[in-house]
Amino acid sequence: MANNNKPYAKRKHIIASVVVVMVLVYAVQLFKLQILSPEYRNFADSNAFFRKTLYPARGSIYDRNGELVVFNQPTYDVMMVVREIKQFDTLDFCNTLNIDKVTFLQLEADMKDRQKNPGYSSYTPQIFMSQLDVEEYGLLQEKLYKFPGIYIQGRTERQYKYPNMGLILGYVAKVDKNKMAADPYYAHNDYVGKSGIELSHEIDLRGEKGVEVLLRDAHGRVQGKYRDGEFDKLPVSGRDLTLAIDINLQAYGEYLMQNKIGSIVMIEPKTGEVLAMVAAPSYDPSILTGKNFSQNYLTLEQDPYKPLINRSIAGVYPPGSTFKPAQGLTFLEEGIITPETRYSCYGGYPPLGGKPGCHGHASPTALQYALTTSCNSFFCYGLNAMLNNRAKYNSTIDAFEVWKDHMIDLGFGYKTDIDLPSEKRGFIPNSKFYTNLKKTDKWNAHGIISIAIGQGEILSTPLQLANYTAIIANRGYYYKPHVVKARKGALLDTLYSARRESNISREHFELTVAGMADAVTFGTCRGINMEPHITVCGKTGTSENPHGEDHSLFIGFAPKDDPKVAIAVIVETGGFGARNAVPIARLMMQKYLMGEIMAQDQYLEKNIAGRVILPSWYRRNAPIQRIDSIATQVRNVQGN
C-alpha cells in the first residue's frame, strides 16, 4: 500500500508547487499593476481625484535703473481627458476655438501620438491646444459645461516692453526629453528657458509649481476641492532679476548698429557689471513668443545674417592693434624693455624686410609713443627680444609659455564665465600648438611674429576685449563681467564679487594708460577726443579678415583717472578702427556719461546710424530691407 501511494504523493507536491507558482505569478502581476504601473495608478487616481497643476509666474526682469523689461501675461491651454470625453457638438467646439474640423482632427491625432506626445495617457489631462489668449479663454469658459472631458489650464507667457536685448534675454520654449530626464521638476509640455538669461538663470526665474486636488463623483464630474484644499499647494513665483544693463543705453547701441554686423560691450570697471551688450544683428524678443514661435524661429535660424548668434560672447575675431597694450605690459613686467627702450621703424619691421608694414611716424620710438601711434615694429621687436632672451629663459618654448600665461591673466584665451550661455573662449596658442603646426620644436619668434600685433592665430571675443580694457582702466585688476546685478531674495554668486589680479605691476599700467591717453589727444584715436567734457583713453585696431574687408575695432575707457566705463567696439568689414568703431564708441560714451548727445555730434549720430556696413557676399545675396524685417526693430531712443 505504501508503494501504491508514492505516485499520488508526488502528484500532490507537483500540484501544490504549480498552485504556489501561479499564486506568485498573479501576486507579482497584481503588484506591478497596482503599485508599479503608472497607467493603472493614473486610472485609479483619476476615478476619484483630479490633480490640477498650478504653474508659477516666471520672475520679472528689470534694468539697472528699475525699468521693467520683461513681464508676464496670462495664457491658457485646452486640456483633454480622453476617457471622460462624451458625445458633444464638435462643430460648436471648433467654432469656439476658431479652428476647422480638419485642424481639430489633426490636433487630436497629434495629442494621441506617443511619438509626438510621449506622456500621453487617456486617463490624465493632455494638452489639446495651447496658448489661448484672454479673449479665446473667455469664449471657451462660457461654454465649458457643454464639453465634458475638456478643462482649461492657466499659464503665463513672456511679454517685452522693449524690442531690444533679444540675445541677452533669450527665449522660453517647450521642455525636451533630455531636460525632463535631467530634472524631475519638468513634465511634458512644460516650458523652460532655452537661451540667454532665461536659460542661465532658469532656476531663479521658474519658481515652484503648485497643485490643486479636486474630487470627482462616480460619473467623473469634478465636485470641488478635496478636503477643502487640505492637500493643495500654492505656486511660488520665480525670483525677479535686476540687470546690470541700462535698457536705454542698450537700445541706443542697437540703433547705432542697425544694418551692421558686430558688437558693442560696455563694462563698469569697478564692479564688472555689463552696462550694454549689443550684438548686431539681434531680434525683437517678442517674436519668439506665442503661436508663431516656430515659424519665426525658423526664419531667424535660416537667415544668412545669423541674428541668433550673440556675437558679443560667441563671435571670435583677431584683436589687431587693440592687443598691443597687452604686449607692452608683458614686456615691461618681464623686464624685456624699460619705459626708455626704443626700437626703430621705417615703414615696417626691418628684420623681416619691412613686414609687417607700418604707417609713417617718428622713429625710433619708446613704448608710450608706440601705443600712441600704434607702431607695429616696436611690438615685433619686443616679442623677438622676449623669445630670444636666454639670460632669462632656457628656450623659446619656455619664454613663450610665460608670454601665454600673461595673456591669460589679462583675460584672453579662456571664457570670462559671464552669466550667459554659449560663451566662446577665443584662442591664445601655447608652445605645443606651434610645435605641432610647424612639426618641429625649433620654431622662433619670426615665424609667429604676427601675434605681436594681434593677428595670426590670436582670436578674442568682444567681451574679452572689454574685460581686458577694464583691467587697464583699473590699473591691474578686474571683476568677472556679469549681466545680472541682483536677484530678489538671494545673493549673487561670489564668483562675480571677488577681485581678481592680473599679476602685472601698477606702474606698468600707468605707462600704458599714458600712451592710450596720448592716442586720443594726438594719435590714432583723435576722433574720440571729447576734452574738456570727458578724458578718454583708447586704442584703435584694424583686424585683417581672411573672408573680406578688414574689421574696425576700438577699445577705451573714461574718465582717465576715475574710470566709470570700459568699452570694446567691433564693426565687421568696417575698415580702419578710426572710421567706424571710434565714432560709435564716442557716441556710446556720451550717451552713458553725459546722458545726451552733444549738439556738435548729432549729425555724426545720424550719419553712423544710417551707414550700411555689410560684407559684399551679403549685399549680393540678400536685400538690405530683409535685415530690418528680421533683426531688432531698434527704437530710436533719442526720438522718444
DRENSEVO-584203 format. One record per residue (C-alpha): residue in one letter; x, y, z. Coordinates in steps of 0.1 Angstrom, whole numbers, padded with zeros to 4 digits, always signed. Example, Ala and Ser with C-alpha at 12.3 -4.5 7.8 and 13.67 -1.06 7.14 Angstrom:
2
A+0123-0045+0078;S+0137-0011+0071;
***
This chain:
640
M+0000+0000+0000;A+0029+0024+0008;N+0043+0018-0026;N+0010+0024-0043;N+0007+0059-0026;K+0041+0072-0038;P+0029+0084-0072;Y+0000+0102-0057;A+0022+0118-0031;K+0045+0131-0059;R+0015+0144-0078;K+0003+0162-0047;H+0036+0180-0044;I+0037+0188-0080;I+0001+0202-0080;A+0009+0222-0048;S+0040+0236-0064;V+0021+0247-0096;V-0006+0264-0075;V+0021+0282-0055;V+0038+0293-0087;M+0005+0305-0102;V-0003+0324-0070;L+0031+0340-0070;V+0028+0350-0107;Y-0006+0365-0100;A+0007+0383-0069;V+0036+0397-0089;Q+0014+0408-0117;L-0010+0424-0093;F+0018+0442-0075;K+0032+0455-0109;L-0003+0465-0120;Q-0014+0483-0088;I+0019+0496-0075;L+0044+0499-0103;S+0021+0506-0133;P+0016+0544-0138;E-0012+0536-0162;Y-0032+0517-0137;R-0023+0542-0109;N-0034+0571-0131;F-0066+0553-0139;A-0074+0545-0102;D-0065+0580-0090;S-0083+0597-0118;N-0115+0579-0108;A-0115+0598-0075;F-0092+0628-0079;F-0083+0654-0105;R-0048+0669-0097;K-0046+0703-0114;T-0011+0717-0118;L-0008+0754-0108;Y+0020+0770-0128;P+0040+0798-0112;A+0047+0831-0129;R+0083+0834-0141;G+0102+0862-0124;S+0101+0896-0140;I+0133+0913-0153;Y+0142+0949-0146;D+0171+0970-0159;R+0197+0986-0136;N+0176+1017-0131;G+0145+0997-0121;E+0128+0999-0155;L+0106+0969-0162;V+0118+0950-0192;V+0102+0915-0191;F+0069+0906-0175;N+0041+0880-0179;Q+0006+0879-0192;P-0020+0851-0188;T-0023+0824-0214;Y-0043+0792-0214;D-0040+0756-0225;V-0070+0735-0236;M-0067+0702-0217;M-0085+0669-0227;V-0090+0638-0207;V-0099+0613-0234;R-0116+0587-0210;E-0140+0615-0200;I-0149+0626-0234;K-0186+0621-0242;Q-0206+0630-0272;F-0206+0668-0277;D-0211+0693-0305;T-0177+0692-0322;L-0187+0719-0346;D-0196+0742-0318;F-0163+0734-0301;C-0143+0742-0332;N-0161+0775-0337;T-0154+0784-0301;L-0117+0779-0307;N-0118+0794-0342;I-0105+0762-0359;D-0119+0739-0385;K-0128+0702-0383;V-0096+0692-0401;T-0075+0711-0376;F-0094+0695-0347;L-0087+0660-0360;Q-0051+0668-0365;L-0047+0682-0330;E-0064+0652-0316;A-0042+0628-0336;D-0010+0647-0325;M-0021+0645-0289;K-0026+0607-0290;D+0006+0601-0310;R+0030+0588-0284;Q+0060+0598-0305;K+0049+0634-0306;N+0034+0632-0271;P+0054+0606-0251;G+0035+0613-0219;Y+0001+0605-0234;S-0024+0587-0212;S-0062+0585-0218;Y-0067+0588-0180;T-0048+0621-0174;P-0052+0656-0188;Q-0034+0661-0221;I-0027+0694-0239;F-0050+0696-0269;M-0044+0732-0279;S-0020+0757-0262;Q-0016+0794-0258;L-0051+0808-0259;D-0053+0845-0252;V-0077+0860-0227;E-0105+0866-0253;E-0103+0830-0265;Y-0103+0818-0229;G-0134+0838-0221;L-0153+0823-0250;L-0144+0787-0241;Q-0150+0792-0204;E-0186+0803-0211;K-0193+0770-0229;L-0171+0746-0209;Y-0201+0729-0194;K-0211+0717-0229;F-0178+0698-0234;P-0172+0671-0208;G-0136+0660-0206;I-0123+0695-0216;Y-0105+0716-0190;I-0086+0749-0191;Q-0050+0751-0177;G-0037+0786-0168;R-0001+0796-0175;T+0018+0828-0181;E+0036+0840-0212;R+0066+0863-0215;Q+0059+0899-0227;Y+0085+0925-0235;K+0083+0963-0230;Y+0111+0970-0254;P+0120+0954-0288;N+0157+0952-0277;M+0181+0929-0260;G+0167+0897-0275;L+0200+0878-0275;I+0207+0887-0238;L+0172+0879-0225;G+0169+0847-0246;Y+0136+0829-0250;V+0113+0803-0234;A+0100+0772-0252;K+0087+0736-0245;V+0110+0714-0225;D+0127+0685-0243;K+0133+0649-0233;N+0169+0655-0221;K+0159+0683-0197;M+0130+0662-0183;A+0154+0633-0177;A+0179+0655-0160;D+0155+0675-0138;P+0123+0659-0122;Y+0108+0694-0119;Y+0098+0693-0155;A+0069+0674-0171;H+0058+0670-0206;N+0046+0703-0222;D+0063+0724-0195;Y+0082+0755-0206;V+0119+0762-0199;G+0145+0789-0207;K+0163+0779-0238;S+0189+0807-0243;G+0202+0839-0227;I+0193+0849-0192;E+0161+0828-0194;L+0185+0797-0196;S+0214+0808-0174;H+0190+0819-0146;E+0163+0793-0152;I+0162+0781-0116;D+0158+0816-0103;L+0131+0825-0128;R+0110+0794-0129;G+0095+0794-0094;E+0078+0764-0078;K+0047+0746-0091;G+0016+0743-0070;V-0012+0717-0072;E-0050+0717-0067;V-0066+0684-0057;L-0102+0682-0069;L-0127+0654-0060;R-0147+0636-0087;D-0181+0618-0084;A-0189+0583-0097;H-0195+0598-0132;G-0161+0616-0132;R-0175+0651-0128;V-0155+0675-0107;Q-0173+0682-0074;G-0149+0706-0058;K-0118+0707-0037;Y-0108+0675-0018;R-0110+0681+0020;D-0114+0718+0014;G-0080+0721-0001;E-0061+0704+0027;F-0036+0689+0002;D-0035+0719-0022;K-0002+0737-0027;L+0000+0773-0040;P+0026+0780-0067;V+0056+0802-0058;S+0065+0828-0084;G+0101+0829-0097;R+0126+0855-0084;D+0127+0889-0101;L+0161+0898-0116;T+0177+0932-0118;L+0201+0935-0147;A+0233+0955-0149;I+0222+0965-0183;D+0209+1001-0189;I+0180+0995-0213;N+0182+1030-0228;L+0219+1026-0234;Q+0213+0992-0249;A+0186+1004-0272;Y+0208+1033-0283;G+0236+1010-0292;E+0213+0988-0312;Y+0201+1019-0330;L+0237+1028-0340;M+0245+0992-0351;Q+0215+0987-0373;N+0224+0974-0408;K+0259+0964-0394;I+0275+0933-0381;G+0294+0934-0349;S+0293+0942-0312;I+0295+0969-0285;V+0303+0958-0250;M+0304+0983-0221;I+0315+0974-0186;E+0317+0993-0153;P+0353+0986-0144;K+0348+0989-0106;T+0322+0961-0105;G+0323+0941-0137;E+0287+0950-0144;V+0279+0949-0181;L+0262+0982-0189;A+0254+0973-0225;M+0260+0943-0247;V+0250+0950-0283;A+0253+0921-0308;A+0243+0931-0343;P+0221+0918-0357;S+0197+0908-0330;Y+0159+0903-0329;D+0128+0916-0312;P+0123+0891-0283;S+0085+0894-0286;I+0086+0874-0319;L+0097+0843-0301;T+0065+0840-0281;G+0030+0828-0288;K+0016+0807-0316;N+0041+0820-0343;F+0072+0809-0323;S+0082+0780-0346;Q+0077+0799-0378;N+0096+0830-0365;Y+0124+0809-0351;L+0129+0791-0384;T+0131+0824-0402;L+0158+0836-0378;E+0177+0803-0380;Q+0178+0803-0418;D+0188+0839-0422;P+0224+0843-0435;Y+0228+0874-0413;K+0227+0849-0383;P+0207+0870-0358;L+0206+0841-0333;I+0243+0843-0326;N+0253+0866-0298;R+0285+0880-0313;S+0295+0898-0281;I+0303+0864-0265;A+0303+0839-0293;G+0319+0860-0321;V+0357+0855-0323;Y+0380+0880-0341;P+0417+0888-0344;P+0420+0917-0320;G+0445+0935-0342;S+0463+0965-0327;T+0439+0966-0296;F+0462+0937-0285;K+0493+0959-0283;P+0488+0972-0248;A+0488+0936-0235;Q+0522+0931-0253;G+0537+0963-0238;L+0525+0953-0203;T+0541+0918-0207;F+0574+0931-0219;L+0576+0956-0191;E+0567+0931-0164;E+0592+0906-0177;G+0620+0932-0178;I+0624+0928-0216;I+0620+0965-0221;T+0620+0996-0199;P+0600+1028-0205;E+0630+1042-0222;T+0637+1013-0246;R+0635+1024-0282;Y+0631+1004-0314;S+0633+1018-0349;C+0606+1017-0376;Y+0610+1027-0412;G+0576+1018-0425;G+0578+0982-0413;Y+0597+0957-0392;P+0633+0958-0406;P+0644+0923-0397;L+0617+0908-0420;G+0622+0932-0448;G+0595+0957-0436;K+0568+0931-0429;P+0545+0936-0412;G+0543+0971-0426;C+0536+1003-0406;H+0524+1038-0413;G+0546+1068-0410;H+0557+1083-0376;A+0588+1094-0358;S+0615+1067-0353;P+0629+1052-0331;T+0601+1051-0305;A+0596+1041-0269;L+0565+1022-0256;Q+0543+1052-0248;Y+0547+1067-0282;A+0544+1032-0298;L+0510+1029-0283;T+0501+1065-0293;T+0510+1058-0329;S+0502+1021-0330;C+0537+1012-0342;N+0538+0976-0355;S+0576+0973-0355;F+0580+0981-0318;F+0559+0952-0307;C+0575+0928-0331;Y+0609+0938-0318;G+0596+0933-0282;L+0583+0898-0289;N+0615+0888-0306;A+0636+0901-0277;M+0615+0881-0252;L+0615+0848-0270;N+0653+0850-0277;N+0663+0861-0241;R+0685+0833-0229;A+0696+0852-0198;K+0660+0848-0185;Y+0645+0818-0202;N+0660+0784-0211;S+0644+0782-0245;T+0620+0799-0269;I+0593+0774-0257;D+0599+0784-0220;A+0597+0821-0229;F+0566+0816-0250;E+0548+0798-0221;V+0555+0828-0199;W+0541+0851-0226;K+0510+0829-0229;D+0504+0830-0192;H+0504+0868-0192;M+0478+0868-0220;I+0456+0845-0200;D+0460+0868-0169;L+0449+0897-0190;G+0417+0879-0199;F+0424+0862-0232;G+0422+0825-0242;Y+0395+0814-0217;K+0359+0822-0211;T+0352+0851-0188;D+0324+0830-0171;I+0298+0856-0177;D+0263+0845-0166;L+0252+0838-0201;P+0253+0806-0220;S+0272+0798-0253;E+0303+0819-0245;K+0334+0811-0266;R+0369+0812-0253;G+0387+0828-0282;F+0422+0815-0288;I+0457+0820-0274;P+0481+0794-0287;N+0506+0776-0265;S+0540+0763-0274;K+0527+0728-0282;F+0503+0743-0307;Y+0532+0757-0327;T+0554+0726-0323;N+0526+0706-0338;L+0518+0732-0365;K+0554+0735-0377;K+0563+0699-0370;T+0594+0709-0350;D+0602+0724-0317;K+0629+0747-0332;W+0605+0774-0343;N+0613+0810-0334;A+0597+0845-0329;H+0600+0855-0366;G+0579+0825-0376;I+0550+0837-0355;I+0557+0875-0354;S+0522+0885-0364;I+0508+0875-0330;A+0527+0905-0315;I+0502+0928-0333;G+0470+0907-0326;Q+0470+0888-0359;G+0480+0853-0368;E+0463+0827-0346;I+0451+0851-0319;L+0413+0853-0315;S+0392+0872-0290;T+0356+0878-0283;P+0343+0914-0279;L+0335+0907-0242;Q+0371+0896-0236;L+0383+0928-0252;A+0360+0949-0230;N+0371+0930-0199;Y+0408+0934-0207;T+0401+0972-0212;A+0385+0972-0177;I+0418+0957-0163;I+0438+0985-0179;A+0413+1011-0166;N+0416+0996-0130;R+0454+0995-0134;G+0457+0958-0129;Y+0426+0942-0115;Y+0390+0932-0125;Y+0358+0917-0115;K+0342+0890-0137;P+0317+0905-0160;H+0280+0898-0154;V+0247+0909-0168;V+0225+0902-0137;K+0231+0927-0109;A+0207+0914-0083;R+0182+0886-0076;K+0152+0892-0054;G+0156+0872-0022;A+0191+0858-0030;L+0227+0869-0031;L+0247+0869-0063;D+0273+0842-0067;T+0306+0853-0051;L+0322+0844-0085;Y+0313+0879-0095;S+0322+0898-0063;A+0358+0886-0059;R+0386+0910-0071;R+0410+0893-0095;E+0445+0904-0102;S+0464+0905-0134;N+0498+0899-0118;I+0513+0929-0136;S+0527+0959-0116;R+0506+0990-0114;E+0534+1013-0126;H+0533+0994-0159;F+0496+1001-0163;E+0502+1038-0156;L+0526+1040-0186;T+0501+1021-0208;V+0473+1044-0198;A+0495+1074-0206;G+0501+1060-0241;M+0464+1054-0246;A+0456+1089-0234;D+0480+1103-0259;A+0465+1082-0287;V+0432+1101-0281;T+0449+1135-0278;F+0471+1134-0309;G+0474+1098-0320;T+0452+1072-0339;C+0421+1078-0317;R+0417+1116-0322;G+0381+1110-0333;I+0371+1102-0297;N+0387+1132-0281;M+0360+1149-0260;E+0380+1173-0239;P+0372+1192-0218;H+0340+1172-0212;I+0354+1137-0209;T+0390+1125-0208;V+0392+1093-0228;C+0420+1067-0232;G+0418+1044-0262;K+0434+1022-0287;T+0422+1015-0323;G+0425+0983-0342;T+0422+0972-0378;S+0418+0935-0379;E+0427+0915-0411;N+0398+0895-0423;P+0406+0865-0444;H+0370+0865-0457;G+0368+0900-0470;E+0372+0936-0459;D+0391+0944-0426;H+0372+0947-0393;S+0371+0980-0374;L+0379+0979-0337;F+0383+1002-0307;I+0389+0997-0270;G+0388+1025-0245;F+0378+1038-0211;A+0368+1070-0194;P+0373+1092-0174;K+0411+1086-0174;D+0416+1089-0136;D+0383+1077-0123;P+0371+1051-0149;K+0333+1046-0150;V+0331+1027-0182;A+0353+1005-0204;I+0342+0998-0240;A+0350+0975-0269;V+0335+0980-0303;I+0339+0959-0334;V+0323+0965-0368;E+0328+0936-0392;T+0342+0947-0426;G+0342+0983-0412;G+0378+0991-0423;F+0401+1012-0401;G+0393+1014-0365;A+0390+1052-0366;R+0364+1050-0394;N+0335+1033-0377;A+0344+1018-0343;V+0357+1051-0329;P+0327+1072-0337;I+0303+1045-0323;A+0324+1044-0291;R+0323+1083-0289;L+0285+1083-0291;M+0280+1055-0266;M+0303+1071-0241;Q+0285+1104-0244;K+0251+1087-0240;Y+0262+1070-0208;L+0284+1096-0191;M+0266+1127-0202;G+0230+1114-0207;E+0227+1130-0241;I+0245+1136-0274;M+0263+1169-0277;A+0248+1193-0304;Q+0281+1191-0324;D+0277+1153-0326;Q+0241+1150-0336;Y+0250+1149-0373;L+0276+1122-0366;E+0249+1102-0348;K+0225+1103-0378;N+0254+1095-0401;I+0266+1065-0381;A+0231+1051-0376;G+0223+1054-0413;R+0255+1037-0425;V+0251+1003-0441;I+0282+0983-0435;L+0277+0947-0447;P+0300+0922-0463;S+0299+0921-0501;W+0287+0885-0501;Y+0256+0895-0481;R+0249+0926-0502;R+0249+0903-0533;N+0226+0877-0518;A+0201+0894-0497;P+0183+0928-0499;I+0191+0952-0471;Q+0153+0956-0464;R+0152+0920-0453;I+0176+0927-0425;D+0153+0953-0410;S+0124+0929-0411;I+0143+0902-0392;A+0167+0919-0370;T+0156+0940-0340;Q+0134+0970-0350;V+0155+0993-0329;R+0137+1021-0312;N+0155+1054-0317;V+0157+1064-0280;Q+0168+1099-0290;G+0134+1105-0305;N+0113+1091-0276;
***
